Amino acid sequence: MSQKSSSFYKEVDTFLSTEPENKLICVHCVHGVNRTGYYICRYMIEKLKFTPEDAIKGK
């Protein structure tokens, strides 16, 4: 796992553990090129055990 992925995962995990009632997170990438969607889907697949198809669909 890359340093950036690890940092992203830690930020999301920290937020979810400190705000258990708030399940909505806004993620934005300054540089574009679909990094936002990539990191969100990767988190859903690796940490939440979504299938790639369900992660892309947001289910």
C-alpha positions as CSV (number, residue, x, y, z in Angstrom):
1,M,0.0,0.0,0.0
2,S,1.3,3.4,-0.9
3,Q,2.0,6.1,1.7
4,K,-0.8,8.2,0.2
5,S,-3.3,5.3,0.5
6,S,-2.2,4.6,4.0
7,S,-2.7,8.3,5.0
8,F,-6.1,8.4,3.4
9,Y,-7.2,5.2,5.2
10,K,-6.0,6.6,8.5
11,E,-7.9,9.9,8.0
12,V,-11.2,8.1,7.1
13,D,-10.8,5.6,9.9
14,T,-10.1,8.3,12.4
15,F,-13.1,10.3,11.3
16,L,-15.5,7.3,11.4
17,S,-14.3,6.3,14.9
18,T,-14.7,9.8,16.3
19,E,-18.0,10.6,14.5
20,P,-19.9,7.3,14.6
21,E,-23.3,8.9,13.9
22,N,-22.0,10.8,10.9
23,K,-21.4,8.4,8.0
24,L,-21.1,11.1,5.3
25,I,-17.6,12.2,4.3
26,C,-16.7,14.8,1.7
27,V,-13.6,13.9,-0.2
28,H,-12.0,16.3,-2.7
29,C,-8.7,16.1,-4.7
30,V,-7.0,19.3,-5.6
31,H,-5.1,17.7,-8.6
32,G,-8.1,16.0,-10.3
33,V,-7.6,13.0,-12.6
34,N,-10.2,10.9,-10.7
35,R,-8.1,10.4,-7.6
36,T,-11.1,11.1,-5.4
37,G,-13.2,8.3,-6.8
38,Y,-10.2,5.9,-6.9
39,Y,-9.3,6.4,-3.2
40,I,-13.0,6.1,-2.1
41,C,-13.5,2.9,-4.1
42,R,-10.2,1.4,-3.0
43,Y,-11.1,2.1,0.7
44,M,-14.6,0.5,0.2
45,I,-13.0,-2.6,-1.4
46,E,-10.0,-3.0,1.0
47,K,-11.5,-1.9,4.3
48,L,-15.3,-2.4,3.9
49,K,-15.0,-5.6,1.8
50,F,-17.1,-4.3,-1.1
51,T,-16.8,-6.0,-4.4
52,P,-15.3,-3.7,-7.1
53,E,-18.6,-3.5,-8.8
54,D,-20.5,-2.5,-5.7
55,A,-17.9,0.0,-4.7
56,I,-18.2,1.7,-8.1
57,K,-22.0,1.7,-7.9
58,G,-21.8,3.0,-4.3
59,K,-24.0,0.2,-2.9
